């Protein structure tokens, strides 16, 4: 259980894989294009 939680946290920490709509929303919200 703990190992899975750590792996999930690392995944979110290292990289986000948004789809097109999410990427646009993130860019609008944060005003940053490094998610593209």
PDBQT receptor file of N, H, CA, C and O in Angstrom, charges set to zero:
ATOM      1  N   UNK A   1       0.840  -1.207   0.000  1.00  0.00    +0.000 N 
ATOM      2  CA  UNK A   1       0.000   0.000   0.000  1.00  0.00    +0.000 C 
ATOM      3  C   UNK A   1       0.874   1.256   0.000  1.00  0.00    +0.000 C 
ATOM      4  O   UNK A   1       0.698   2.139  -0.839  1.00  0.00    +0.000 OA
ATOM      5  N   UNK A   2       1.808   1.330   0.937  1.00  0.00    +0.000 N 
ATOM      6  H   UNK A   2       1.951   0.613   1.619  1.00  0.00    +0.000 HD
ATOM      7  CA  UNK A   2       2.653   2.525   1.025  1.00  0.00    +0.000 C 
ATOM      8  C   UNK A   2       3.488   2.703  -0.235  1.00  0.00    +0.000 C 
ATOM      9  O   UNK A   2       3.653   3.819  -0.727  1.00  0.00    +0.000 OA
ATOM     10  N   UNK A   3       4.013   1.601  -0.753  1.00  0.00    +0.000 N 
ATOM     11  H   UNK A   3       3.879   0.694  -0.353  1.00  0.00    +0.000 HD
ATOM     12  CA  UNK A   3       4.854   1.689  -1.950  1.00  0.00    +0.000 C 
ATOM     13  C   UNK A   3       4.045   2.267  -3.103  1.00  0.00    +0.000 C 
ATOM     14  O   UNK A   3       4.533   3.141  -3.819  1.00  0.00    +0.000 OA
ATOM     15  N   UNK A   4       2.811   1.790  -3.295  1.00  0.00    +0.000 N 
ATOM     16  H   UNK A   4       2.414   1.079  -2.713  1.00  0.00    +0.000 HD
ATOM     17  CA  UNK A   4       1.974   2.307  -4.374  1.00  0.00    +0.000 C 
ATOM     18  C   UNK A   4       1.731   3.804  -4.198  1.00  0.00    +0.000 C 
ATOM     19  O   UNK A   4       1.772   4.560  -5.168  1.00  0.00    +0.000 OA
ATOM     20  N   UNK A   5       1.484   4.221  -2.982  1.00  0.00    +0.000 N 
ATOM     21  H   UNK A   5       1.452   3.607  -2.194  1.00  0.00    +0.000 HD
ATOM     22  CA  UNK A   5       1.241   5.638  -2.728  1.00  0.00    +0.000 C 
ATOM     23  C   UNK A   5       2.477   6.460  -3.087  1.00  0.00    +0.000 C 
ATOM     24  O   UNK A   5       2.363   7.516  -3.709  1.00  0.00    +0.000 OA
ATOM     25  N   UNK A   6       3.638   5.985  -2.702  1.00  0.00    +0.000 N 
ATOM     26  H   UNK A   6       3.731   5.127  -2.197  1.00  0.00    +0.000 HD
ATOM     27  CA  UNK A   6       4.878   6.706  -3.010  1.00  0.00    +0.000 C 
ATOM     28  C   UNK A   6       5.068   6.794  -4.517  1.00  0.00    +0.000 C 
ATOM     29  O   UNK A   6       5.425   7.852  -5.035  1.00  0.00    +0.000 OA
ATOM     30  N   UNK A   7       4.835   5.692  -5.226  1.00  0.00    +0.000 N 
ATOM     31  H   UNK A   7       4.546   4.832  -4.805  1.00  0.00    +0.000 HD
ATOM     32  CA  UNK A   7       4.998   5.690  -6.681  1.00  0.00    +0.000 C 
ATOM     33  C   UNK A   7       4.042   6.692  -7.321  1.00  0.00    +0.000 C 
ATOM     34  O   UNK A   7       4.426   7.426  -8.231  1.00  0.00    +0.000 OA
ATOM     35  N   UNK A   8       2.804   6.721  -6.848  1.00  0.00    +0.000 N 
ATOM     36  H   UNK A   8       2.492   6.125  -6.109  1.00  0.00    +0.000 HD
ATOM     37  CA  UNK A   8       1.834   7.670  -7.403  1.00  0.00    +0.000 C 
ATOM     38  C   UNK A   8       2.295   9.104  -7.149  1.00  0.00    +0.000 C 
ATOM     39  O   UNK A   8       2.225   9.946  -8.044  1.00  0.00    +0.000 OA
ATOM     40  N   UNK A   9       2.758   9.379  -5.951  1.00  0.00    +0.000 N 
ATOM     41  H   UNK A   9       2.814   8.694  -5.224  1.00  0.00    +0.000 HD
ATOM     42  CA  UNK A   9       3.232  10.724  -5.636  1.00  0.00    +0.000 C 
ATOM     43  C   UNK A   9       4.398  11.111  -6.534  1.00  0.00    +0.000 C 
ATOM     44  O   UNK A   9       4.469  12.243  -7.011  1.00  0.00    +0.000 OA
ATOM     45  N   UNK A  10       5.309  10.176  -6.764  1.00  0.00    +0.000 N 
ATOM     46  H   UNK A  10       5.252   9.256  -6.376  1.00  0.00    +0.000 HD
ATOM     47  CA  UNK A  10       6.449  10.466  -7.634  1.00  0.00    +0.000 C 
ATOM     48  C   UNK A  10       5.980  10.752  -9.051  1.00  0.00    +0.000 C 
ATOM     49  O   UNK A  10       6.495  11.654  -9.712  1.00  0.00    +0.000 OA
ATOM     50  N   UNK A  11       5.006   9.986  -9.515  1.00  0.00    +0.000 N 
ATOM     51  H   UNK A  11       4.587   9.253  -8.978  1.00  0.00    +0.000 HD
ATOM     52  CA  UNK A  11       4.510  10.185 -10.875  1.00  0.00    +0.000 C 
ATOM     53  C   UNK A  11       3.959  11.601 -11.031  1.00  0.00    +0.000 C 
ATOM     54  O   UNK A  11       4.251  12.281 -12.015  1.00  0.00    +0.000 OA
ATOM     55  N   UNK A  12       3.168  12.040 -10.061  1.00  0.00    +0.000 N 
ATOM     56  H   UNK A  12       2.931  11.488  -9.262  1.00  0.00    +0.000 HD
ATOM     57  CA  UNK A  12       2.602  13.383 -10.150  1.00  0.00    +0.000 C 
ATOM     58  C   UNK A  12       3.699  14.435  -9.999  1.00  0.00    +0.000 C 
ATOM     59  O   UNK A  12       3.634  15.499 -10.616  1.00  0.00    +0.000 OA
ATOM     60  N   UNK A  13       4.695  14.138  -9.185  1.00  0.00    +0.000 N 
ATOM     61  H   UNK A  13       4.747  13.274  -8.684  1.00  0.00    +0.000 HD
ATOM     62  CA  UNK A  13       5.734  15.120  -8.913  1.00  0.00    +0.000 C 
ATOM     63  C   UNK A  13       6.613  15.329 -10.148  1.00  0.00    +0.000 C 
ATOM     64  O   UNK A  13       6.979  16.459 -10.473  1.00  0.00    +0.000 OA
ATOM     65  N   UNK A  14       6.947  14.237 -10.829  1.00  0.00    +0.000 N 
ATOM     66  H   UNK A  14       6.649  13.319 -10.566  1.00  0.00    +0.000 HD
ATOM     67  CA  UNK A  14       7.900  14.327 -11.927  1.00  0.00    +0.000 C 
ATOM     68  C   UNK A  14       7.265  14.851 -13.206  1.00  0.00    +0.000 C 
ATOM     69  O   UNK A  14       7.850  15.701 -13.877  1.00  0.00    +0.000 OA
ATOM     70  N   UNK A  15       6.087  14.364 -13.555  1.00  0.00    +0.000 N 
ATOM     71  H   UNK A  15       5.612  13.673 -13.010  1.00  0.00    +0.000 HD
ATOM     72  CA  UNK A  15       5.514  14.763 -14.847  1.00  0.00    +0.000 C 
ATOM     73  C   UNK A  15       4.005  14.606 -14.831  1.00  0.00    +0.000 C 
ATOM     74  O   UNK A  15       3.469  13.680 -14.222  1.00  0.00    +0.000 OA
ATOM     75  N   UNK A  16       3.327  15.522 -15.509  1.00  0.00    +0.000 N 
ATOM     76  H   UNK A  16       3.762  16.274 -16.004  1.00  0.00    +0.000 HD
ATOM     77  CA  UNK A  16       1.879  15.446 -15.681  1.00  0.00    +0.000 C 
ATOM     78  C   UNK A  16       1.612  15.162 -17.152  1.00  0.00    +0.000 C 
ATOM     79  O   UNK A  16       2.226  15.769 -18.029  1.00  0.00    +0.000 OA
ATOM     80  N   UNK A  17       0.695  14.240 -17.418  1.00  0.00    +0.000 N 
ATOM     81  H   UNK A  17       0.196  13.747 -16.705  1.00  0.00    +0.000 HD
ATOM     82  CA  UNK A  17       0.347  13.909 -18.801  1.00  0.00    +0.000 C 
ATOM     83  C   UNK A  17      -1.087  14.349 -19.083  1.00  0.00    +0.000 C 
ATOM     84  O   UNK A  17      -1.996  13.519 -19.037  1.00  0.00    +0.000 OA
ATOM     85  N   UNK A  18      -1.314  15.622 -19.370  1.00  0.00    +0.000 N 
ATOM     86  H   UNK A  18      -0.576  16.296 -19.407  1.00  0.00    +0.000 HD
ATOM     87  CA  UNK A  18      -2.676  16.089 -19.638  1.00  0.00    +0.000 C 
ATOM     88  C   UNK A  18      -3.075  15.819 -21.080  1.00  0.00    +0.000 C 
ATOM     89  O   UNK A  18      -2.227  15.745 -21.971  1.00  0.00    +0.000 OA
ATOM     90  N   UNK A  19      -4.384  15.674 -21.299  1.00  0.00    +0.000 N 
ATOM     91  H   UNK A  19      -5.073  15.734 -20.576  1.00  0.00    +0.000 HD
ATOM     92  CA  UNK A  19      -4.847  15.616 -22.688  1.00  0.00    +0.000 C 
ATOM     93  C   UNK A  19      -4.935  17.049 -23.221  1.00  0.00    +0.000 C 
ATOM     94  O   UNK A  19      -4.613  17.996 -22.504  1.00  0.00    +0.000 OA
ATOM     95  N   UNK A  20      -5.367  17.209 -24.463  1.00  0.00    +0.000 N 
ATOM     96  H   UNK A  20      -5.629  16.439 -25.045  1.00  0.00    +0.000 HD
ATOM     97  CA  UNK A  20      -5.337  18.533 -25.101  1.00  0.00    +0.000 C 
ATOM     98  C   UNK A  20      -6.147  19.561 -24.311  1.00  0.00    +0.000 C 
ATOM     99  O   UNK A  20      -5.662  20.658 -24.034  1.00  0.00    +0.000 OA
ATOM    100  N   UNK A  21      -7.375  19.206 -23.950  1.00  0.00    +0.000 N 
ATOM    101  H   UNK A  21      -7.769  18.315 -24.175  1.00  0.00    +0.000 HD
ATOM    102  CA  UNK A  21      -8.239  20.149 -23.232  1.00  0.00    +0.000 C 
ATOM    103  C   UNK A  21      -7.631  20.519 -21.881  1.00  0.00    +0.000 C 
ATOM    104  O   UNK A  21      -7.654  21.684 -21.485  1.00  0.00    +0.000 OA
ATOM    105  N   UNK A  22      -7.093  19.538 -21.182  1.00  0.00    +0.000 N 
ATOM    106  H   UNK A  22      -7.075  18.591 -21.503  1.00  0.00    +0.000 HD
ATOM    107  CA  UNK A  22      -6.492  19.812 -19.877  1.00  0.00    +0.000 C 
ATOM    108  C   UNK A  22      -5.261  20.698 -20.025  1.00  0.00    +0.000 C 
ATOM    109  O   UNK A  22      -5.035  21.592 -19.210  1.00  0.00    +0.000 OA
ATOM    110  N   UNK A  23      -4.462  20.451 -21.065  1.00  0.00    +0.000 N 
ATOM    111  H   UNK A  23      -4.645  19.724 -21.727  1.00  0.00    +0.000 HD
ATOM    112  CA  UNK A  23      -3.264  21.261 -21.277  1.00  0.00    +0.000 C 
ATOM    113  C   UNK A  23      -3.641  22.720 -21.503  1.00  0.00    +0.000 C 
ATOM    114  O   UNK A  23      -3.001  23.618 -20.957  1.00  0.00    +0.000 OA
ATOM    115  N   UNK A  24      -4.669  22.960 -22.300  1.00  0.00    +0.000 N 
ATOM    116  H   UNK A  24      -5.189  22.230 -22.744  1.00  0.00    +0.000 HD
ATOM    117  CA  UNK A  24      -5.128  24.329 -22.550  1.00  0.00    +0.000 C 
ATOM    118  C   UNK A  24      -5.608  24.967 -21.248  1.00  0.00    +0.000 C 
ATOM    119  O   UNK A  24      -5.279  26.114 -20.948  1.00  0.00    +0.000 OA
ATOM    120  N   UNK A  25      -6.384  24.212 -20.485  1.00  0.00    +0.000 N 
ATOM    121  H   UNK A  25      -6.651  23.279 -20.729  1.00  0.00    +0.000 HD
ATOM    122  CA  UNK A  25      -6.905  24.736 -19.226  1.00  0.00    +0.000 C 
ATOM    123  C   UNK A  25      -5.763  25.063 -18.264  1.00  0.00    +0.000 C 
ATOM    124  O   UNK A  25      -5.774  26.109 -17.615  1.00  0.00    +0.000 OA
ATOM    125  N   UNK A  26      -4.791  24.176 -18.178  1.00  0.00    +0.000 N 
ATOM    126  H   UNK A  26      -4.782  23.326 -18.706  1.00  0.00    +0.000 HD
ATOM    127  CA  UNK A  26      -3.643  24.418 -17.298  1.00  0.00    +0.000 C 
ATOM    128  C   UNK A  26      -2.890  25.669 -17.747  1.00  0.00    +0.000 C 
ATOM    129  O   UNK A  26      -2.522  26.506 -16.922  1.00  0.00    +0.000 OA
ATOM    130  N   UNK A  27      -2.664  25.792 -19.039  1.00  0.00    +0.000 N 
ATOM    131  H   UNK A  27      -2.962  25.112 -19.709  1.00  0.00    +0.000 HD
ATOM    132  CA  UNK A  27      -1.935  26.956 -19.548  1.00  0.00    +0.000 C 
ATOM    133  C   UNK A  27      -2.692  28.245 -19.262  1.00  0.00    +0.000 C 
ATOM    134  O   UNK A  27      -2.080  29.259 -18.929  1.00  0.00    +0.000 OA
ATOM    135  N   UNK A  28      -4.005  28.219 -19.386  1.00  0.00    +0.000 N 
ATOM    136  H   UNK A  28      -4.502  27.395 -19.656  1.00  0.00    +0.000 HD
ATOM    137  CA  UNK A  28      -4.802  29.413 -19.073  1.00  0.00    +0.000 C 
ATOM    138  C   UNK A  28      -4.737  29.719 -17.582  1.00  0.00    +0.000 C 
ATOM    139  O   UNK A  28      -4.610  30.877 -17.183  1.00  0.00    +0.000 OA
ATOM    140  N   UNK A  29      -4.825  28.677 -16.765  1.00  0.00    +0.000 N 
ATOM    141  H   UNK A  29      -4.929  27.737 -17.090  1.00  0.00    +0.000 HD
ATOM    142  CA  UNK A  29      -4.864  28.879 -15.322  1.00  0.00    +0.000 C 
ATOM    143  C   UNK A  29      -3.523  29.374 -14.796  1.00  0.00    +0.000 C 
ATOM    144  O   UNK A  29      -3.477  30.329 -14.021  1.00  0.00    +0.000 OA
ATOM    145  N   UNK A  30      -2.453  28.748 -15.201  1.00  0.00    +0.000 N 
ATOM    146  H   UNK A  30      -2.490  27.972 -15.831  1.00  0.00    +0.000 HD
ATOM    147  CA  UNK A  30      -1.136  29.074 -14.665  1.00  0.00    +0.000 C 
ATOM    148  C   UNK A  30      -0.456  30.157 -15.499  1.00  0.00    +0.000 C 
ATOM    149  O   UNK A  30       0.384  30.902 -14.994  1.00  0.00    +0.000 OA
ATOM    150  N   UNK A  31      -0.820  30.240 -16.773  1.00  0.00    +0.000 N 
ATOM    151  H   UNK A  31      -1.502  29.635 -17.183  1.00  0.00    +0.000 HD
ATOM    152  CA  UNK A  31      -0.175  31.206 -17.654  1.00  0.00    +0.000 C 
ATOM    153  C   UNK A  31       1.248  30.786 -17.983  1.00  0.00    +0.000 C 
ATOM    154  O   UNK A  31       2.160  31.613 -18.001  1.00  0.00    +0.000 OA
ATOM    155  N   UNK A  32       1.432  29.509 -18.241  1.00  0.00    +0.000 N 
ATOM    156  H   UNK A  32       0.691  28.837 -18.227  1.00  0.00    +0.000 HD
ATOM    157  CA  UNK A  32       2.772  28.959 -18.449  1.00  0.00    +0.000 C 
ATOM    158  C   UNK A  32       2.679  27.858 -19.491  1.00  0.00    +0.000 C 
ATOM    159  O   UNK A  32       1.733  27.071 -19.475  1.00  0.00    +0.000 OA
ATOM    160  N   UNK A  33       3.657  27.790 -20.405  1.00  0.00    +0.000 N 
ATOM    161  H   UNK A  33       4.426  28.429 -20.417  1.00  0.00    +0.000 HD
ATOM    162  CA  UNK A  33       3.544  26.848 -21.516  1.00  0.00    +0.000 C 
ATOM    163  C   UNK A  33       4.479  25.654 -21.381  1.00  0.00    +0.000 C 
ATOM    164  O   UNK A  33       4.732  24.969 -22.372  1.00  0.00    +0.000 OA
ATOM    165  N   UNK A  34       5.004  25.381 -20.184  1.00  0.00    +0.000 N 
ATOM    166  H   UNK A  34       4.799  25.938 -19.379  1.00  0.00    +0.000 HD
ATOM    167  CA  UNK A  34       5.916  24.246 -20.076  1.00  0.00    +0.000 C 
ATOM    168  C   UNK A  34       5.178  22.920 -19.996  1.00  0.00    +0.000 C 
ATOM    169  O   UNK A  34       5.826  21.873 -19.970  1.00  0.00    +0.000 OA
ATOM    170  N   UNK A  35       3.846  22.919 -19.956  1.00  0.00    +0.000 N 
ATOM    171  H   UNK A  35       3.320  23.769 -19.978  1.00  0.00    +0.000 HD
ATOM    172  CA  UNK A  35       3.076  21.675 -19.969  1.00  0.00    +0.000 C 
ATOM    173  C   UNK A  35       2.868  21.161 -21.385  1.00  0.00    +0.000 C 
ATOM    174  O   UNK A  35       2.439  20.023 -21.573  1.00  0.00    +0.000 OA
ATOM    175  N   UNK A  36       3.165  21.979 -22.374  1.00  0.00    +0.000 N 
ATOM    176  H   UNK A  36       3.514  22.904 -22.221  1.00  0.00    +0.000 HD
ATOM    177  CA  UNK A  36       2.960  21.565 -23.759  1.00  0.00    +0.000 C 
ATOM    178  C   UNK A  36       4.064  20.604 -24.160  1.00  0.00    +0.000 C 
ATOM    179  O   UNK A  36       4.086  20.127 -25.295  1.00  0.00    +0.000 OA
TER     180      UNK A  36
